[in-house]
Amino acid sequence: MFFPFRGEIDRSLWTVSVTAMTTGTSIGRRNAGFYTELFSRWAPNLGHGVSEMGATKSWFARHAEAEARKDRLSRSDRAGNVVGLIAILLALWFFVAHQTSSTGFFTSKFGQTEAVLFYAPPLLSIIATAAKAAVGRKNVLRPLDVAGMILSFVALVWVFAVFPFDFSHLADVLPGFLRFLLQWISNDFARGVMALAMIAVPVVAVYTAALYVFVRRELKS
């Protein structure tokens, strides 16, 4: 069928198509340019983050190397372990005296489970400290330190929930002229210290475990 305006319509459609293609191409180019510029600005920041991660790893590796060089205990280190051992024994005697004298520091909530959890961590610490002084090496006994920290965390969580203590009697086993050293410690203060310890102990345990792995690798190499 003859249509008098067909040629003009075809030319118009062709013009619109070319314009759309051209416009689409220019938009695509502008978008490509936008993403290229965005990536060029973001890429250095990504590299900076990666370099910071590398720096962190290299710092820990350097720290592990330094610990590997100091793995053997000197005489002063062994003497420090002996002093620490005496301090732990005195602390144990202090609390055993409370329990045997029935001063009131341990309340009726202090049952067999609480006693086991209360005394097990310092006893394990005594074993670890004595072993370090005898063996003269640190890294080989770090797993024992980690085990002690895990046990301490469990004990802290349990006794924090039960809280079988009355800190108003904490100084009762001391001579009268020394009681002022501990009489200021209240139950609320003790709970605060225990709460902080429940945060710090797991962090130190993870750090010690990682240090053990890295130092062991350094000692083997």
C-alpha positions as CSV (number, residue, x, y, z in Angstrom):
1,M,0.0,0.0,0.0
2,F,1.3,3.5,-0.8
3,F,1.8,5.7,2.2
4,P,2.9,9.2,1.3
5,F,4.7,9.9,4.6
6,R,6.5,6.6,4.9
7,G,9.9,8.0,3.8
8,E,9.8,10.8,6.4
9,I,8.7,8.4,9.1
10,D,11.5,6.0,8.2
11,R,14.0,8.9,8.3
12,S,12.7,10.0,11.7
13,L,12.9,6.5,13.2
14,W,16.4,6.2,11.9
15,T,17.3,9.5,13.4
16,V,15.8,8.6,16.8
17,S,17.6,5.2,16.8
18,V,21.0,6.8,16.0
19,T,20.4,9.4,18.7
20,A,19.4,6.8,21.2
21,M,22.5,4.7,20.4
22,T,24.7,7.7,20.6
23,T,23.2,8.9,23.8
24,G,23.5,5.4,25.3
25,T,27.1,5.2,24.3
26,S,27.9,8.5,25.8
27,I,26.1,7.6,29.0
28,G,28.0,4.3,29.1
29,R,31.3,6.1,28.6
30,R,30.4,8.6,31.3
31,N,29.5,5.7,33.6
32,A,32.7,3.8,32.7
33,G,34.6,7.0,33.5
34,F,32.9,7.4,36.8
35,Y,33.6,3.8,37.9
36,T,37.2,4.1,36.7
37,E,37.7,7.2,38.7
38,L,36.0,5.7,41.7
39,F,38.2,2.6,41.6
40,S,41.3,4.7,41.1
41,R,40.5,6.5,44.4
42,W,39.5,3.3,46.3
43,A,42.4,1.1,45.2
44,P,45.1,3.0,47.1
45,N,43.0,2.8,50.3
46,L,42.6,-1.0,49.7
47,G,46.3,-1.3,49.3
48,H,46.9,0.7,52.4
49,G,44.6,-1.6,54.4
50,V,46.4,-4.7,53.1
51,S,49.8,-3.1,54.0
52,E,48.5,-2.4,57.5
53,M,47.5,-6.1,57.8
54,G,50.9,-7.1,56.6
55,A,52.5,-4.7,59.1
56,T,50.5,-6.2,61.9
57,K,51.5,-9.7,61.0
58,S,55.1,-8.6,60.6
59,W,55.0,-7.0,64.1
60,F,53.7,-10.2,65.7
61,A,56.3,-12.2,63.8
62,R,59.0,-9.9,65.1
63,H,57.6,-10.3,68.6
64,A,57.6,-14.0,68.3
65,E,61.3,-14.0,67.1
66,A,62.2,-11.9,70.1
67,E,60.4,-14.3,72.4
68,A,62.1,-17.2,70.8
69,R,65.5,-15.6,71.5
70,K,64.5,-15.2,75.2
71,D,62.9,-18.7,75.5
72,R,65.7,-19.9,77.9
73,L,65.2,-18.5,81.4
74,S,68.1,-16.7,83.0
75,R,68.9,-17.1,86.6
76,S,67.0,-13.9,87.4
77,D,64.0,-15.2,85.6
78,R,64.1,-18.4,87.5
79,A,64.5,-16.4,90.8
80,G,61.4,-14.4,89.7
81,N,59.4,-17.6,89.2
82,V,60.4,-18.8,92.7
83,V,59.3,-15.4,94.2
84,G,56.0,-15.8,92.3
85,L,55.6,-19.3,93.6
86,I,56.0,-18.0,97.2
87,A,53.4,-15.3,96.5
88,I,50.9,-17.8,95.2
89,L,51.5,-20.1,98.3
90,L,50.9,-17.1,100.6
91,A,47.7,-16.2,98.9
92,L,46.5,-19.8,99.2
93,W,47.4,-19.8,102.9
94,F,45.5,-16.6,103.3
95,F,42.2,-18.0,101.9
96,V,42.6,-21.4,103.6
97,A,43.0,-19.6,106.9
98,H,39.7,-17.8,106.2
99,Q,38.0,-21.1,105.5
100,T,39.4,-23.1,108.4
101,S,38.8,-20.2,110.9
102,S,35.3,-19.5,109.6
103,T,35.8,-15.8,109.6
104,G,32.7,-15.2,107.5
105,F,34.5,-14.3,104.3
106,F,33.2,-17.5,102.7
107,T,29.5,-17.5,103.0
108,S,27.1,-20.5,103.0
109,K,27.0,-20.4,99.2
110,F,30.7,-21.6,99.2
111,G,30.1,-25.3,98.5
112,Q,32.2,-28.1,97.1
113,T,31.9,-27.0,93.5
114,E,32.9,-23.4,94.4
115,A,35.9,-24.7,96.5
116,V,37.2,-26.8,93.6
117,L,36.8,-23.9,91.1
118,F,38.3,-21.4,93.6
119,Y,41.4,-23.4,94.5
120,A,42.1,-25.2,91.2
121,P,43.5,-22.2,89.2
122,P,46.2,-21.2,91.8
123,L,47.2,-24.8,92.2
124,L,47.6,-25.1,88.4
125,S,49.6,-21.9,88.5
126,I,51.9,-23.3,91.1
127,I,52.6,-26.3,88.9
128,A,53.3,-24.1,85.9
129,T,55.5,-21.7,87.8
130,A,57.5,-24.5,89.4
131,A,57.9,-26.3,86.1
132,K,59.2,-23.2,84.4
133,A,61.8,-22.7,87.2
134,A,62.8,-26.4,86.8
135,V,62.8,-26.7,83.0
136,G,64.2,-23.3,82.3
137,R,62.1,-22.8,79.2
138,K,59.0,-20.7,78.6
139,N,57.4,-21.7,75.4
140,V,57.1,-25.4,76.1
141,L,55.0,-24.6,79.1
142,R,52.7,-22.0,77.5
143,P,50.0,-24.6,76.8
144,L,49.8,-25.1,80.6
145,D,49.5,-21.3,81.0
146,V,46.6,-21.3,78.5
147,A,44.9,-24.2,80.3
148,G,45.2,-22.3,83.6
149,M,43.6,-19.2,82.0
150,I,40.7,-21.2,80.6
151,L,40.2,-22.8,84.0
152,S,40.4,-19.3,85.7
153,F,37.8,-17.9,83.2
154,V,35.4,-20.8,84.0
155,A,36.0,-20.2,87.8
156,L,35.5,-16.5,87.5
157,V,32.2,-16.9,85.6
158,W,30.9,-19.3,88.2
159,V,31.9,-17.5,91.4
160,F,30.8,-14.2,89.9
161,A,27.3,-15.6,89.4
162,V,27.2,-17.3,92.8
163,F,29.4,-14.8,94.6
164,P,30.0,-16.8,97.8
165,F,32.1,-14.1,99.5
166,D,31.6,-11.3,102.1
167,F,34.5,-8.9,101.6
168,S,33.7,-7.1,104.8
169,H,35.6,-10.0,106.5
170,L,38.5,-10.0,104.0
171,A,41.0,-8.6,106.5
172,D,39.9,-10.6,109.5
173,V,42.9,-13.1,109.4
174,L,45.4,-10.3,109.4
175,P,46.9,-8.8,112.6
176,G,45.0,-5.8,113.8
177,F,47.6,-3.2,112.7
178,L,47.6,-4.6,109.1
179,R,43.8,-4.8,108.6
180,F,43.5,-1.3,107.1
181,L,45.3,-2.6,104.0
182,L,42.3,-4.7,103.0
183,Q,39.4,-3.2,104.9
184,W,38.5,-0.8,102.1
185,I,37.7,-3.6,99.6
186,S,33.9,-4.0,99.2
187,N,31.8,-6.6,97.5
188,D,31.0,-4.1,94.7
189,F,34.6,-3.4,94.1
190,A,35.4,-7.1,94.1
191,R,32.6,-7.7,91.5
192,G,34.0,-5.0,89.3
193,V,37.5,-6.5,89.4
194,M,36.1,-9.9,88.6
195,A,34.1,-8.5,85.7
196,L,37.2,-6.9,84.2
197,A,39.1,-10.1,84.7
198,M,36.4,-12.0,82.8
199,I,37.2,-9.7,79.8
200,A,41.0,-9.7,80.1
201,V,41.6,-13.4,80.7
202,P,40.2,-14.7,77.4
203,V,42.1,-12.1,75.5
204,V,45.4,-13.0,77.2
205,A,44.7,-16.7,76.7
206,V,44.2,-16.2,72.9
207,Y,47.4,-14.1,72.7
208,T,49.4,-16.7,74.7
209,A,48.1,-19.5,72.5
210,A,49.1,-17.6,69.3
211,L,52.4,-16.7,70.7
212,Y,53.1,-20.4,71.6
213,V,52.4,-21.4,67.9
214,F,54.6,-18.7,66.4
215,V,57.5,-19.1,68.9
216,R,57.4,-22.9,68.4
217,R,57.7,-22.3,64.6
218,E,60.6,-20.0,65.2
219,L,62.4,-22.4,67.5
220,K,62.0,-25.2,64.9
221,S,63.3,-23.1,62.0
